[in-house]
Amino acid sequence: MNTDRLSKTIAAALNAQMTKEAQASQIYLSYAAWAESQGFGGVANFLFRHAQEERNHMMKILEYILKRGAKVQVTAIPAPPENPTSIKICFEKIFEHEVDNTNAVYKLVKMSLTEEDWATWNFMQWFVKEQVEEETLAMNLLDKLKITDSEKLNGNALYVLDRDLETTPDEVTSAQEVTADNP
């Protein structure tokens, strides 16, 4: 008896997204190691935490595939891109990567809608919300650099930014949680 509850196309897309999340973890890990080697311990700490978060996303997808009776395909993870050459470029690359990941999530949501796979559509809503948070967090980092005039970052501004990121929460307030009393 076949207990596989995912179509071949949905299973393949979920497996591809699982690999994409694993690659995201490797990118954050690589950038964190780079930041640490440049003396930015706070930035590195922030990026190491996000590497683990991306691995957790990979595991969510892996577990979902298994719980729906489909086969998990663990494949090679593409190597991370070259290390950034500055903190500004690091955060720009992170934002670009998160936008790319958002597009992949949306593609999976659309596919599950088209196939009327409501369980997968529902499962993917968590990732839609998560990607809004990830993009917002990356945009906030870029905004911090704008405030400090990142083209001319001096030692003091970099030091403060590094210290801030060491304790910056990994989550942002979602738009759904905002009220007039709690903007």
N, CA, C and O of each residue as an XYZ file, in Angstrom:
732
protein
N       0.832     -1.178      0.000
C       0.000      0.000      0.000
C       0.881      1.248      0.000
O       1.808      1.362      0.802
N       0.592      2.159     -0.883
C       1.340      3.403     -0.982
C       0.775      4.412      0.021
O      -0.394      4.790     -0.058
N       1.614      4.839      0.958
C       1.183      5.824      1.953
C       1.787      7.203      1.693
O       1.671      8.099      2.528
N       2.424      7.372      0.553
C       3.025      8.658      0.190
C       1.913      9.664     -0.088
O       1.107      9.460     -0.995
N       1.863     10.753      0.688
C       0.811     11.754      0.553
C       1.271     12.996     -0.219
O       0.537     13.981     -0.299
N       2.473     12.954     -0.782
C       2.980     14.078     -1.569
C       3.111     13.666     -3.025
O       3.520     12.545     -3.327
N       2.763     14.571     -3.922
C       2.994     14.283     -5.339
C       4.509     14.273     -5.578
O       5.281     14.789     -4.770
N       4.908     13.688     -6.677
C       6.338     13.662     -7.006
C       6.898     15.075     -7.151
O       8.027     15.341     -6.738
N       6.111     15.982     -7.739
C       6.608     17.351     -7.935
C       6.728     18.108     -6.612
O       7.696     18.837     -6.400
N       5.762     17.939     -5.735
C       5.834     18.592     -4.420
C       6.978     18.000     -3.610
O       7.732     18.739     -2.977
N       7.119     16.685     -3.618
C       8.214     16.048     -2.873
C       9.566     16.544     -3.390
O      10.463     16.838     -2.600
N       9.712     16.636     -4.702
C      10.976     17.112     -5.282
C      11.232     18.569     -4.887
O      12.358     18.941     -4.559
N      10.185     19.383     -4.922
C      10.336     20.794     -4.557
C      10.676     20.961     -3.075
O      11.500     21.804     -2.719
N      10.050     20.168     -2.219
C      10.364     20.218     -0.788
C      11.803     19.763     -0.527
O      12.508     20.357      0.289
N      12.229     18.721     -1.215
C      13.614     18.272     -1.065
C      14.592     19.350     -1.531
O      15.632     19.563     -0.908
N      14.253     20.029     -2.630
C      15.110     21.118     -3.112
C      15.155     22.263     -2.102
O      16.208     22.861     -1.885
N      14.005     22.569     -1.483
C      13.980     23.635     -0.477
C      14.761     23.227      0.766
O      15.416     24.057      1.395
N      14.689     21.960      1.112
C      15.478     21.460      2.248
C      16.970     21.705      1.981
O      17.692     22.151      2.873
N      17.426     21.421      0.774
C      18.821     21.646      0.408
C      19.141     23.138      0.424
O      20.229     23.537      0.840
N      18.202     23.955     -0.025
C      18.393     25.400     -0.032
C      18.558     25.934      1.397
O      19.368     26.828      1.639
N      17.791     25.385      2.331
C      17.929     25.790      3.733
C      19.284     25.347      4.301
O      19.908     26.071      5.077
N      19.725     24.160      3.908
C      21.051     23.684      4.351
C      22.139     24.593      3.793
O      23.099     24.918      4.491
N      21.989     25.004      2.532
C      22.970     25.914      1.942
C      22.948     27.259      2.667
O      24.002     27.852      2.899
N      21.771     27.741      3.022
C      21.667     29.007      3.761
C      22.438     28.910      5.068
O      23.128     29.850      5.462
N      22.317     27.769      5.740
C      23.062     27.562      6.972
C      24.566     27.656      6.721
O      25.301     28.262      7.501
N      25.009     27.054      5.632
C      26.441     27.089      5.282
C      26.895     28.509      4.950
O      28.009     28.902      5.295
N      26.040     29.277      4.284
C      26.389     30.661      3.959
C      26.559     31.465      5.238
O      27.558     32.166      5.405
N      25.589     31.368      6.140
C      25.701     32.085      7.415
C      26.933     31.616      8.193
O      27.630     32.428      8.802
N      27.193     30.337      8.174
C      28.360     29.796      8.865
C      29.648     30.365      8.276
O      30.544     30.781      9.010
N      29.732     30.379      6.960
C      30.913     30.906      6.281
C      31.117     32.385      6.592
O      32.230     32.812      6.899
N      30.041     33.164      6.513
C      30.148     34.594      6.788
C      30.476     34.852      8.261
O      31.193     35.797      8.589
N      29.947     34.005      9.139
C      30.255     34.147     10.566
C      31.737     33.901     10.818
O      32.375     34.644     11.564
N      32.281     32.869     10.201
C      33.714     32.579     10.362
C      34.541     33.739      9.810
O      35.550     34.129     10.399
N      34.106     34.286      8.674
C      34.810     35.442      8.085
C      34.766     36.622      9.066
O      35.794     37.243      9.333
N      33.568     36.934      9.606
C      33.429     38.067     10.528
C      34.307     37.880     11.760
O      34.953     38.822     12.219
N      34.327     36.660     12.291
C      35.167     36.378     13.459
C      36.640     36.614     13.128
O      37.376     37.192     13.928
N      37.063     36.168     11.954
C      38.471     36.338     11.566
C      38.827     37.804     11.345
O      40.002     38.171     11.391
N      37.818     38.645     11.106
C      38.053     40.080     10.932
C      37.957     40.847     12.252
O      38.135     42.065     12.283
N      37.676     40.125     13.344
C      37.586     40.754     14.656
C      36.193     41.218     15.041
O      36.032     41.920     16.039
N      35.183     40.839     14.268
C      33.810     41.242     14.550
C      33.080     40.114     15.272
O      32.242     39.425     14.690
N      33.412     39.939     16.543
C      32.826     38.857     17.332
C      31.325     38.963     17.477
O      30.644     37.937     17.481
N      30.777     40.169     17.597
C      29.337     40.356     17.728
C      28.605     39.986     16.449
O      27.571     39.319     16.487
N      29.147     40.422     15.314
C      28.560     40.069     14.018
C      28.638     38.558     13.843
O      27.678     37.925     13.404
N      29.790     37.985     14.190
C      29.970     36.536     14.059
C      28.955     35.788     14.913
O      28.346     34.826     14.446
N      28.768     36.212     16.144
C      27.802     35.568     17.034
C      26.405     35.613     16.430
O      25.689     34.611     16.436
N      26.022     36.762     15.916
C      24.727     36.940     15.268
C      24.586     35.975     14.086
O      23.547     35.331     13.935
N      25.621     35.873     13.251
C      25.573     35.019     12.067
C      25.630     33.537     12.429
O      24.985     32.723     11.769
N      26.384     33.174     13.456
C      26.416     31.774     13.904
C      25.022     31.335     14.371
O      24.593     30.217     14.087
N      24.324     32.217     15.085
C      22.964     31.895     15.533
C      22.041     31.689     14.338
O      21.183     30.806     14.350
N      22.222     32.503     13.318
C      21.371     32.359     12.128
C      21.719     31.115     11.322
O      20.851     30.541     10.665
N      22.965     30.699     11.364
C      23.332     29.439     10.702
C      22.548     28.295     11.328
O      22.043     27.424     10.620
N      22.444     28.295     12.648
C      21.691     27.252     13.345
C      20.197     27.354     13.035
O      19.521     26.336     12.884
N      19.689     28.569     12.942
C      18.275     28.758     12.631
C      17.948     28.186     11.246
O      16.915     27.540     11.067
N      18.820     28.424     10.279
C      18.601     27.887      8.927
C      18.651     26.359      8.938
O      17.898     25.710      8.213
N      19.521     25.791      9.743
C      19.567     24.327      9.860
C      18.253     23.808     10.449
O      17.753     22.760     10.041
N      17.707     24.541     11.400
C      16.417     24.158     11.965
C      15.319     24.192     10.904
O      14.425     23.346     10.914
N      15.377     25.158      9.992
C      14.399     25.213      8.898
C      14.529     23.975      8.020
O      13.530     23.391      7.601
N      15.763     23.585      7.748
C      16.005     22.376      6.957
C      15.361     21.163      7.635
O      14.723     20.342      6.977
N      15.534     21.061      8.942
C      14.997     19.925      9.681
C      13.461     19.927      9.693
O      12.844     18.863      9.658
N      12.852     21.098      9.742
C      11.383     21.173      9.679
C      10.887     20.546      8.379
O       9.932     19.770      8.372
N      11.548     20.894      7.289
C      11.129     20.363      5.981
C      11.386     18.864      5.913
O      10.538     18.114      5.430
N      12.533     18.424      6.384
C      12.861     16.997      6.396
C      11.790     16.216      7.151
O      11.300     15.198      6.661
N      11.430     16.683      8.328
C      10.415     16.006      9.143
C       9.060     16.005      8.441
O       8.339     15.008      8.494
N       8.708     17.102      7.790
C       7.434     17.165      7.088
C       7.382     16.137      5.964
O       6.388     15.426      5.809
N       8.448     16.062      5.187
C       8.501     15.087      4.091
C       8.286     13.678      4.643
O       7.501     12.905      4.095
N       8.978     13.353      5.714
C       8.839     12.022      6.311
C       7.425     11.780      6.836
O       6.862     10.703      6.642
N       6.860     12.777      7.497
C       5.516     12.610      8.067
C       4.440     12.484      7.001
O       3.354     11.974      7.278
N       4.722     12.938      5.795
C       3.764     12.807      4.700
C       4.030     11.543      3.894
O       3.415     11.329      2.849
N       4.949     10.700      4.378
C       5.190      9.401      3.760
C       6.063      9.432      2.523
O       6.166      8.427      1.820
N       6.685     10.543      2.244
C       7.531     10.659      1.049
C       8.999     10.381      1.407
O       9.359     10.214      2.573
N       9.808     10.340      0.384
C      11.225     10.025      0.564
C      12.055     11.307      0.624
O      11.909     12.205     -0.205
N      12.923     11.364      1.625
C      13.861     12.474      1.756
C      15.059     12.204      0.852
O      15.616     11.106      0.846
N      15.438     13.211      0.099
C      16.612     13.116     -0.770
C      17.670     14.082     -0.245
O      17.574     15.291     -0.455
N      18.669     13.548      0.430
C      19.768     14.383      0.913
C      20.788     14.481     -0.207
O      21.344     13.478     -0.654
N      21.020     15.701     -0.648
C      21.938     15.926     -1.761
C      23.074     16.842     -1.331
O      23.057     17.412     -0.240
N      24.052     16.969     -2.205
C      25.196     17.844     -1.930
C      24.723     19.288     -1.792
O      23.795     19.726     -2.472
N      25.374     20.002     -0.911
C      25.065     21.413     -0.687
C      26.059     22.236     -1.503
O      27.268     22.042     -1.383
N      25.562     23.147     -2.326
C      26.495     24.012     -3.061
C      27.365     24.808     -2.081
O      26.917     25.176     -0.995
N      28.583     25.059     -2.472
C      29.498     25.829     -1.629
C      28.989     27.254     -1.464
O      28.358     27.799     -2.369
N      29.260     27.855     -0.320
C      28.864     29.254     -0.137
C      29.636     30.140     -1.108
O      30.711     29.763     -1.575
N      29.092     31.318     -1.414
C      29.836     32.239     -2.270
C      31.091     32.730     -1.549
O      31.296     32.448     -0.369
N      31.913     33.459     -2.269
C      33.126     34.020     -1.661
C      32.758     34.854     -0.457
O      31.662     35.410     -0.374
N      33.688     34.933      0.474
C      33.459     35.762      1.652
C      33.323     37.222      1.249
O      33.930     37.660      0.272
N      32.536     37.965      1.992
C      32.410     39.396      1.699
C      33.731     40.110      1.992
O      34.621     39.559      2.639
N      33.835     41.319      1.512
C      35.054     42.095      1.754
C      34.817     43.217      2.752
O      35.748     43.929      3.127
N      33.569     43.373      3.181
C      33.250     44.385      4.189
C      31.953     43.974      4.886
O      31.214     43.116      4.402
N      31.697     44.596      6.013
C      30.459     44.337      6.747
C      29.265     44.750      5.885
O      28.254     44.048      5.862
N      29.363     45.863      5.185
C      28.269     46.308      4.317
C      27.964     45.260      3.254
O      26.802     44.909      3.050
N      28.973     44.765      2.588
C      28.768     43.752      1.545
C      28.225     42.467      2.163
O      27.405     41.785      1.549
N      28.670     42.134      3.357
C      28.164     40.948      4.057
C      26.649     41.051      4.222
O      25.929     40.109      3.888
N      26.158     42.176      4.728
C      24.728     42.338      4.965
C      23.948     42.448      3.657
O      22.806     41.994      3.581
N      24.552     43.045      2.627
C      23.891     43.101      1.314
C      23.721     41.693      0.751
O      22.668     41.361      0.206
N      24.766     40.859      0.883
C      24.687     39.486      0.382
C      23.650     38.687      1.162
O      22.936     37.866      0.585
N      23.563     38.919      2.452
C      22.564     38.237      3.280
C      21.158     38.618      2.814
O      20.296     37.753      2.665
N      20.930     39.903      2.587
C      19.615     40.341      2.121
C      19.288     39.698      0.774
O      18.186     39.180      0.592
N      20.223     39.724     -0.165
C      19.994     39.118     -1.479
C      19.670     37.631     -1.350
O      18.782     37.120     -2.032
N      20.392     36.947     -0.475
C      20.140     35.526     -0.281
C      18.743     35.286      0.293
O      18.050     34.363     -0.135
N      18.329     36.103      1.250
C      17.013     35.929      1.857
C      15.899     36.191      0.839
O      14.881     35.500      0.849
N      16.083     37.173     -0.032
C      15.087     37.437     -1.079
C      14.997     36.236     -2.015
O      13.901     35.835     -2.407
N      16.135     35.664     -2.374
C      16.146     34.477     -3.227
C      15.414     33.315     -2.544
O      14.657     32.587     -3.186
N      15.644     33.153     -1.262
C      14.978     32.084     -0.521
C      13.470     32.339     -0.439
O      12.676     31.405     -0.544
N      13.080     33.590     -0.253
C      11.661     33.937     -0.237
C      11.004     33.536     -1.548
O       9.917     32.958     -1.547
N      11.651     33.837     -2.660
C      11.100     33.484     -3.969
C      10.922     31.970     -4.103
O       9.938     31.511     -4.683
N      11.860     31.200     -3.573
C      11.740     29.739     -3.614
C      10.572     29.264     -2.754
O       9.850     28.346     -3.143
N      10.382     29.876     -1.597
C       9.252     29.533     -0.724
C       7.942     29.848     -1.437
O       7.020     29.033     -1.431
N       7.855     31.022     -2.050
C       6.631     31.398     -2.761
C       6.327     30.421     -3.894
O       5.165     30.100     -4.144
N       7.345     29.960     -4.564
C       7.156     28.999     -5.660
C       6.535     27.705     -5.127
O       5.647     27.128     -5.753
N       7.008     27.264     -3.978
C       6.462     26.060     -3.358
C       5.021     26.271     -2.908
O       4.186     25.377     -3.049
N       4.732     27.444     -2.370
C       3.358     27.756     -1.954
C       2.436     27.733     -3.169
O       1.350     27.156     -3.117
N       2.864     28.354     -4.251
C       2.048     28.382     -5.468
C       1.837     26.970     -6.015
O       0.739     26.621     -6.449
N       2.888     26.171     -5.989
C       2.793     24.791     -6.472
C       1.785     24.000     -5.633
O       0.975     23.249     -6.175
N       1.840     24.172     -4.313
C       0.903     23.433     -3.450
C      -0.530     23.923     -3.654
O      -1.471     23.137     -3.547
N      -0.704     25.202     -3.943
C      -2.032     25.734     -4.238
C      -2.553     25.152     -5.553
O      -3.700     24.713     -5.631
N      -1.718     25.151     -6.570
C      -2.109     24.622     -7.879
C      -2.501     23.151     -7.790
O      -3.466     22.720     -8.422
N      -1.750     22.382     -7.004
C      -2.037     20.946     -6.867
C      -3.105     20.654     -5.811
O      -3.473     19.500     -5.589
N      -3.590     21.697     -5.173
C      -4.564     21.548     -4.104
C      -4.069     20.622     -2.995
O      -4.822     19.814     -2.450
N      -2.803     20.760     -2.683
C      -2.188     20.037     -1.570
C      -2.270     20.976     -0.362
O      -1.328     21.705     -0.050
N      -3.409     20.932      0.294
C      -3.680     21.892      1.361
C      -2.789     21.683      2.584
O      -2.482     22.641      3.294
N      -2.381     20.470      2.833
C      -1.479     20.222      3.968
C      -0.139     20.919      3.736
O       0.393     21.563      4.640
N       0.402     20.790      2.526
C       1.677     21.442      2.225
C       1.499     22.949      2.176
O       2.352     23.694      2.658
N       0.391     23.403      1.594
C       0.127     24.841      1.558
C       0.118     25.401      2.983
O       0.732     26.432      3.255
N      -0.574     24.721      3.877
C      -0.636     25.152      5.277
C       0.744     25.109      5.929
O       1.127     26.048      6.626
N       1.484     24.038      5.711
C       2.829     23.899      6.266
C       3.727     25.054      5.805
O       4.496     25.594      6.599
N       3.633     25.428      4.544
C       4.507     26.450      3.981
C       4.182     27.859      4.472
O       4.998     28.768      4.317
N       2.995     28.054      5.066
C       2.657     29.386      5.579
C       3.623     29.813      6.686
O       3.917     31.000      6.827
N       4.113     28.858      7.465
C       5.096     29.195      8.492
C       6.349     29.777      7.835
O       6.932     30.733      8.346
N       6.758     29.207      6.714
C       7.951     29.678      6.015
C       7.718     31.042      5.369
O       8.641     31.853      5.290
N       6.506     31.300      4.911
C       6.186     32.623      4.365
C       6.393     33.668      5.455
O       7.060     34.680      5.238
N       5.818     33.416      6.626
C       5.960     34.340      7.762
C       7.427     34.476      8.152
O       7.900     35.582      8.417
N       8.131     33.386      8.188
C       9.547     33.396      8.567
C      10.370     34.233      7.590
O      11.268     34.967      8.002
N      10.069     34.125      6.309
C      10.837     34.886      5.316
C      10.564     36.381      5.420
O      11.463     37.183      5.164
N       9.353     36.774      5.786
C       9.080     38.193      6.033
C       9.980     38.669      7.173
O      10.577     39.743      7.092
N      10.075     37.870      8.226
C      10.934     38.227      9.356
C      12.401     38.280      8.948
O      13.121     39.196      9.343
N      12.848     37.307      8.162
C      14.256     37.264      7.738
C      14.615     38.470      6.873
O      15.668     39.081      7.057
N      13.729     38.811      5.923
C      14.001     39.972      5.077
C      13.987     41.260      5.894
O      14.822     42.138      5.683
N      13.044     41.375      6.825
C      12.971     42.570      7.674
C      14.228     42.702      8.511
O      14.770     43.800      8.645
N      14.693     41.613      9.067
C      15.909     41.635      9.864
C      17.099     42.087      9.017
O      17.901     42.908      9.463
N      17.217     41.556      7.798
C      18.312     41.951      6.907
C      18.194     43.426      6.519
O      19.201     44.132      6.455
N      16.971     43.892      6.259
C      16.792     45.310      5.929
C      17.162     46.195      7.118
O      17.738     47.268      6.940
N      16.829     45.743      8.335
C      17.195     46.512      9.528
C      18.714     46.629      9.660
O      19.229     47.674     10.059
N      19.422     45.558      9.325
C      20.885     45.610      9.369
C      21.413     46.620      8.353
O      22.323     47.394      8.651
N      20.845     46.609      7.168
C      21.262     47.570      6.144
C      20.930     48.998      6.570
O      21.698     49.921      6.298
N      19.786     49.187      7.241
C      19.428     50.515      7.747
C      20.433     51.006      8.778
O      20.788     52.184      8.785
N      20.892     50.119      9.644
C      21.903     50.502     10.637
C      23.168     50.997      9.941
O      23.801     51.953     10.389
N      23.523     50.346      8.855
C      24.711     50.774      8.120
C      24.498     52.131      7.453
O      25.429     52.932      7.372
N      23.286     52.394      6.977
C      22.997     53.712      6.387
C      23.173     54.809      7.428
O      23.740     55.866      7.148
N      22.679     54.542      8.628
C      22.765     55.532      9.704
C      24.222     55.859     10.018
O      24.555     57.013     10.290
N      25.076     54.869      9.981
C      26.489     55.077     10.315
C      27.309     55.524      9.116
O      28.525     55.678      9.229
N      26.661     55.738      7.948
C      27.353     56.102      6.714
C      28.415     55.044      6.421
O      29.617     55.283      6.542
N      27.933     53.881      6.036
C      28.772     52.693      5.905
C      29.950     52.854      4.958
O      30.927     52.114      5.070
N      29.884     53.804      4.024
C      31.019     54.002      3.117
C      32.218     54.547      3.875
O      33.364     54.377      3.459
N      31.935     55.212      5.006
C      33.022     55.825      5.772
C      33.025     55.313      7.216
O      33.367     56.045      8.145
N      32.646     54.065      7.384
C      32.586     53.520      8.745
C      33.929     53.680      9.442
O      34.965     53.229      8.952
N      33.883     54.328     10.587
C      35.113     54.430     11.362
C      35.118     53.363     12.439
O      34.132     52.648     12.623
N      36.212     53.259     13.138
C      36.357     52.231     14.165
C      35.287     52.286     15.226
O      34.800     51.243     15.663
N      34.902     53.492     15.660
C      33.887     53.616     16.706
C      32.539     53.098     16.232
O      31.867     52.369     16.961
N      32.133     53.463     15.018
C      30.831     53.022     14.498
C      30.817     51.507     14.330
O      29.831     50.854     14.671
N      31.891     50.952     13.814
C      31.959     49.493     13.652
C      31.941     48.792     15.003
O      31.315     47.743     15.155
N      32.625     49.371     15.979
C      32.653     48.777     17.317
C      31.247     48.744     17.922
O      30.827     47.725     18.472
N      30.528     49.855     17.819
C      29.167     49.931     18.370
C      28.253     48.955     17.632
O      27.471     48.243     18.264
N      28.343     48.915     16.306
C      27.522     47.987     15.525
C      27.817     46.542     15.922
O      26.899     45.746     16.115
N      29.078     46.216     16.041
C      29.473     44.862     16.434
C      28.914     44.513     17.809
O      28.389     43.417     18.008
N      29.023     45.431     18.746
C      28.497     45.189     20.105
C      26.975     45.043     20.087
O      26.426     44.192     20.787
N      26.297     45.865     19.295
C      24.838     45.778     19.201
C      24.400     44.416     18.661
O      23.449     43.820     19.167
N      25.086     43.934     17.647
C      24.680     42.671     17.023
C      24.913     41.474     17.927
O      24.269     40.436     17.776
N      25.830     41.622     18.861
C      26.080     40.526     19.792
C      24.834     40.209     20.613
O      24.606     39.059     20.989
N      24.027     41.239     20.888
C      22.845     41.046     21.735
C      21.531     41.319     20.999
O      20.462     41.285     21.609
N      21.605     41.588     19.700
C      20.385     41.826     18.930
C      19.536     40.563     18.910
O      20.046     39.476     18.637
N      18.245     40.699     19.196
C      17.373     39.512     19.123
C      17.342     38.959     17.697
O      17.521     39.699     16.729
N      17.119     37.678     17.586
C      17.089     37.012     16.278
C      15.741     37.147     15.598
O      15.589     36.725     14.452
N      14.770     37.719     16.266
C      13.436     37.831     15.692
C      13.018     39.289     15.669
O      13.490     40.097     16.470
N      12.138     39.615     14.752
C      11.575     40.957     14.659
C      10.073     40.859     14.850
O       9.486     39.789     14.690
N       9.455     41.977     15.193
C       8.009     42.010     15.350
C       7.375     41.937     13.978
O       7.733     42.707     13.086
N       6.448     41.030     13.800
C       5.780     40.905     12.505
C       4.696     41.969     12.387
O       4.209     42.491     13.389
N       4.330     42.281     11.159
C       3.300     43.286     10.908
C       1.978     42.904     11.560
O       1.225     43.777     11.993
N       1.686     41.601     11.635
C       0.430     41.150     12.223
C       0.335     41.475     13.720
O      -0.764     41.559     14.270
N       1.482     41.655     14.373
C       1.499     41.899     15.803
C       1.463     43.377     16.157
O       1.329     43.732     17.328
N       1.581     44.238     15.160
C       1.636     45.684     15.408
C       0.234     46.242     15.615
O      -0.711     45.887     14.911
N       0.133     47.120     16.595
C      -1.123     47.836     16.854
C      -0.770     49.306     17.070
O       0.404     49.672     17.114
N      -1.796     50.141     17.204
C      -1.557     51.561     17.491
C      -0.873     51.729     18.849
O      -0.108     52.671     19.058
N      -1.159     50.809     19.764
C      -0.555     50.854     21.089
C       0.846     50.250     21.107
O       1.654     50.555     21.984
N       1.121     49.400     20.139
C       2.398     48.699     20.098
C       2.953     48.733     18.662
O       2.931     47.722     17.961
N       3.456     49.918     18.228
C       3.909     50.036     16.839
C       5.173     49.252     16.550
O       5.662     49.265     15.420
